[in-house]
């Protein structure tokens, strides 16, 4: 089963990073206000980035790595900048 690490941009311009094995379902949960406490009151949400990982453990590690990045580095993930690295 593939796991997906994703970044959402919230209505307040903050970024939310999460993981799932069913992206469409998870996005619908976020949009309905049931996805995460953080995103519940920050709708509408815009999907900005996603990448696949082979295992849940790898996805969790990548999620943690992305969350530790400065905002500028997160933005670089979903822009056309040359320092874009997707695994």
N, CA and C of each residue as an Amber inpcrd file, in Angstrom:
protein
   261
   0.8340000  -1.1720000   0.0000000   0.0000000   0.0000000   0.0000000
   0.8880000   1.2480000   0.0000000   0.5600000   2.1620000  -0.8660000
   1.2920000   3.4260000  -0.9370000   0.7140000   4.4180000   0.0650000
   1.5790000   5.2010000   0.6470000   1.1870000   6.2750000   1.5470000
   1.5060000   7.6030000   0.8970000   0.7290000   8.5990000   1.2130000
   0.8660000   9.9150000   0.5980000   1.1250000  10.9480000   1.6850000
   2.1630000  11.7360000   1.4880000   2.4530000  12.8960000   2.3320000
   1.9250000  14.0930000   1.5610000   1.1770000  14.9560000   2.2290000
   0.5690000  16.0800000   1.5130000   0.6700000  17.3690000   2.3200000
   0.5840000  18.4760000   1.5950000   0.5700000  19.7970000   2.2230000
  -0.6650000  20.5320000   1.7310000  -1.4280000  21.0670000   2.6840000
  -2.5790000  21.8990000   2.3800000  -2.2580000  23.3350000   2.7650000
  -2.7440000  24.2600000   1.9700000  -2.6740000  25.6710000   2.3580000
  -4.0410000  26.0550000   2.8890000  -4.0710000  26.6210000   4.0740000
  -5.3190000  26.9890000   4.7310000  -5.7130000  28.4200000   4.3590000
  -6.9500000  28.7810000   4.6800000  -7.4600000  30.1120000   4.3360000
  -6.6600000  31.2370000   4.9790000  -5.9740000  30.9480000   6.0820000
  -5.1470000  31.9700000   6.7380000  -3.6990000  31.9440000   6.2270000
  -3.4640000  31.2330000   5.1230000  -2.1560000  31.0780000   4.4680000
  -1.1920000  30.1910000   5.2420000  -1.6370000  29.5710000   6.3130000
  -0.7810000  28.6180000   7.0070000  -0.7530000  27.3130000   6.2190000
   0.2340000  26.4850000   6.5120000   0.3970000  25.2160000   5.8110000
   0.1910000  24.0660000   6.7810000  -0.5320000  23.0510000   6.3310000
  -0.7930000  21.8560000   7.1200000  -0.2080000  20.6630000   6.3830000
   0.5780000  19.8530000   7.0590000   1.1810000  18.6660000   6.4630000
   0.6080000  17.4340000   7.1420000   0.2390000  16.4440000   6.3360000
  -0.3110000  15.2150000   6.8790000   0.0230000  14.0230000   5.9990000
  -0.4280000  12.8450000   6.4160000  -0.2500000  11.6230000   5.6250000
  -1.5800000  10.8920000   5.5360000  -1.7140000  10.0620000   4.5050000
  -2.8980000   9.2470000   4.3160000  -2.5920000   8.1350000   3.3230000
  -3.4440000   7.1370000   3.2820000  -3.3380000   6.1340000   2.2310000
  -4.5220000   6.2500000   1.2720000  -5.3760000   7.2610000   1.4840000
  -6.5240000   7.5380000   0.6130000  -6.7000000   9.0560000   0.5460000
  -6.0430000   9.6790000  -0.4000000  -5.9910000  11.1370000  -0.4610000
  -7.3650000  11.7620000  -0.7070000  -8.1390000  11.2270000  -1.6310000
  -9.4570000  11.8060000  -1.9100000 -10.3330000  11.8010000  -0.6650000
 -10.3670000  10.6680000   0.0510000 -11.1640000  10.5740000   1.2700000
 -10.6630000  11.5570000   2.3220000  -9.3540000  11.6290000   2.4940000
  -8.7720000  12.5080000   3.5180000  -9.0620000  13.9730000   3.2230000
  -8.9490000  14.3590000   1.9590000  -9.2520000  15.7490000   1.5900000
 -10.7140000  16.0770000   1.8600000 -11.6000000  15.1370000   1.5680000
 -13.0180000  15.3540000   1.8530000 -13.2470000  15.5050000   3.3510000
 -12.5560000  14.7010000   4.1550000 -12.6530000  14.8300000   5.6080000
 -12.2170000  16.2240000   6.0600000 -11.1080000  16.7100000   5.5050000
 -10.6470000  18.0620000   5.8420000 -11.7010000  19.0880000   5.4290000
 -12.2260000  18.9570000   4.2400000 -13.1980000  19.9360000   3.7290000
 -14.4890000  19.9410000   4.5330000 -14.8360000  18.8020000   5.1250000
 -16.0470000  18.7030000   5.9450000 -15.7870000  19.1230000   7.3920000
 -14.5450000  19.4750000   7.7120000 -14.2100000  19.9020000   9.0650000
 -13.9070000  18.7550000  10.0110000 -13.7260000  17.5460000   9.4580000
 -13.4550000  16.3840000  10.2910000 -12.0330000  15.8550000  10.1270000
 -11.2270000  16.4760000   9.2880000  -9.9020000  15.9530000   8.9800000
  -8.8820000  16.1340000  10.0740000  -8.8640000  17.2800000  10.6870000
  -7.8970000  17.5780000  11.7460000  -8.3760000  18.8200000  12.4870000
  -8.0700000  18.8550000  13.7550000  -8.4500000  20.0160000  14.5660000
  -7.8750000  21.3080000  13.9620000  -6.6340000  21.2200000  13.4820000
  -5.9510000  22.4040000  12.9430000  -6.6970000  22.9910000  11.7460000
  -7.1680000  22.1310000  10.8500000  -7.7920000  22.6230000   9.6180000
  -9.2800000  22.9170000   9.7660000  -9.8860000  22.4830000  10.8310000
 -11.3370000  22.6020000  11.0060000 -11.8480000  24.0260000  10.8100000
 -11.1560000  24.9940000  11.3610000 -11.6040000  26.3930000  11.2770000
 -10.7380000  27.2310000  10.3440000  -9.9950000  26.5720000   9.4770000
  -9.1170000  27.2850000   8.5490000  -9.4960000  26.9890000   7.1000000
 -10.7420000  26.6600000   6.8770000 -11.2080000  26.3650000   5.5290000
 -11.5800000  27.6590000   4.8330000 -11.5250000  27.7250000   3.5020000
 -11.2570000  26.6320000   2.5720000  -9.7780000  26.2610000   2.5190000
  -9.5450000  25.0490000   2.0750000  -8.2000000  24.4910000   1.9860000
  -7.8330000  24.2640000   0.5260000  -6.5510000  24.4380000   0.2230000
  -6.0560000  24.2030000  -1.1240000  -4.9320000  23.1840000  -1.0670000
  -5.0520000  22.1430000  -1.8570000  -3.9940000  21.1350000  -1.9460000
  -2.8130000  21.7670000  -2.6810000  -1.6340000  21.7130000  -2.0660000
  -0.4530000  22.3320000  -2.6520000   0.6290000  21.3440000  -3.0500000
   0.6900000  20.1900000  -2.3890000   1.8020000  19.2780000  -2.6440000
   1.4420000  17.8860000  -2.1630000   1.9210000  16.8900000  -2.8890000
   1.7990000  15.5100000  -2.4160000   2.9390000  14.6880000  -2.9820000
   3.3040000  13.6690000  -2.2550000   4.3180000  12.7310000  -2.7150000
   4.0200000  11.3630000  -2.1280000   4.4270000  10.3200000  -2.8200000
   4.1860000   8.9460000  -2.3930000   5.3680000   8.3870000  -1.6230000
   5.0380000   7.5640000  -0.6370000   6.0340000   6.8170000   0.1310000
   5.5900000   5.3640000   0.1410000   6.5370000   4.4380000   0.2270000
   6.2190000   3.0190000   0.1610000   5.6120000   2.4500000   1.4360000
   5.9330000   3.0310000   2.5770000   5.4330000   2.5030000   3.8510000
   4.9110000   3.6430000   4.7190000   4.0910000   3.2840000   5.6980000
   3.5920000   4.2840000   6.6340000   4.7440000   4.8900000   7.4250000
   5.7100000   4.0590000   7.8050000   6.8700000   4.5610000   8.5430000
   7.6410000   5.6030000   7.7550000   7.8430000   5.3370000   6.4650000
   8.5480000   6.2960000   5.6050000   7.7400000   7.5840000   5.4740000
   6.4170000   7.4460000   5.3650000   5.5580000   8.6330000   5.2590000
   5.6150000   9.4610000   6.5360000   5.5870000   8.7960000   7.6710000
   5.6780000   9.5190000   8.9470000   7.0050000  10.2570000   9.0880000
   8.0880000   9.6180000   8.6600000   9.4040000  10.2710000   8.7120000
   9.4530000  11.4780000   7.7890000   8.9070000  11.3200000   6.5910000
   8.9050000  12.4260000   5.6310000   8.0130000  13.5610000   6.1250000
   6.8540000  13.2230000   6.7070000   5.9670000  14.2370000   7.2650000
   6.7110000  15.0390000   8.3360000   7.4090000  14.3530000   9.2160000
   8.1660000  15.0300000  10.2750000   9.2530000  15.9170000   9.6850000
   9.9140000  15.4190000   8.6430000  10.9680000  16.2080000   7.9960000
  10.3930000  17.4770000   7.3710000   9.2520000  17.3500000   6.7040000
   8.6240000  18.5180000   6.0850000   8.1700000  19.5020000   7.1580000
   7.5750000  18.9950000   8.2180000   7.1100000  19.8800000   9.2880000
   8.2550000  20.6530000   9.9270000   9.4600000  20.1060000   9.8920000
  10.6050000  20.7910000  10.5020000  11.2260000  21.8420000   9.5820000
  10.7990000  21.8730000   8.3290000  11.3400000  22.8490000   7.3780000
  10.8120000  24.2470000   7.6600000  11.5980000  25.2330000   7.3100000
  11.1300000  26.6120000   7.3460000  10.0640000  26.7760000   6.2630000
   9.2030000  27.7440000   6.4460000   8.1140000  27.9840000   5.4890000
   8.6420000  28.1280000   4.0640000   9.7360000  28.8490000   3.8870000
  10.2750000  29.0700000   2.5400000  10.6460000  27.7570000   1.8610000
  11.1620000  26.8110000   2.6260000  11.5170000  25.5030000   2.0590000
  10.2640000  24.6970000   1.7200000   9.2300000  24.8280000   2.5470000
   7.9650000  24.1550000   2.2360000   7.3780000  24.7210000   0.9470000
   7.4070000  26.0410000   0.8210000   6.8870000  26.6660000  -0.3950000
   7.6800000  26.2170000  -1.6210000   8.9760000  26.0150000  -1.4480000
   9.8200000  25.5630000  -2.5600000   9.4270000  24.1670000  -3.0320000
   8.8660000  23.3610000  -2.1480000   8.4330000  22.0230000  -2.5500000
   7.3780000  22.0810000  -3.6440000   6.4830000  23.0560000  -3.5710000
   5.4150000  23.1050000  -4.5700000   5.5200000  24.2780000  -5.5320000
   6.7300000  24.7620000  -5.6940000   6.9810000  25.7700000  -6.7200000
   7.9230000  25.1690000  -7.7540000   8.2900000  25.9480000  -8.7210000
   9.2010000  25.4660000  -9.7670000  10.6510000  25.7900000  -9.4640000
  10.9570000  26.0240000  -8.2040000  12.3260000  26.3580000  -7.8290000
  13.2280000  25.1400000  -7.9960000  14.5050000  25.3500000  -8.2920000
  15.4240000  24.2410000  -8.5300000  15.7160000  23.3730000  -7.3120000
  15.3910000  23.8310000  -6.0860000  15.6960000  23.0190000  -4.9220000
  14.5360000  22.0970000  -4.5550000  13.6550000  21.8230000  -5.5240000
  12.5290000  20.8980000  -5.3340000  13.0290000  19.4630000  -5.2850000
  12.7470000  18.7580000  -4.1980000  13.1580000  17.3500000  -4.0590000
  11.9450000  16.5420000  -3.6100000  11.4510000  15.6920000  -4.4570000
  10.3550000  14.8190000  -4.1090000  10.8580000  13.3830000  -4.1340000
  10.4910000  12.5940000  -3.1080000  10.9320000  11.2090000  -3.0650000
   9.7880000  10.2830000  -3.3680000
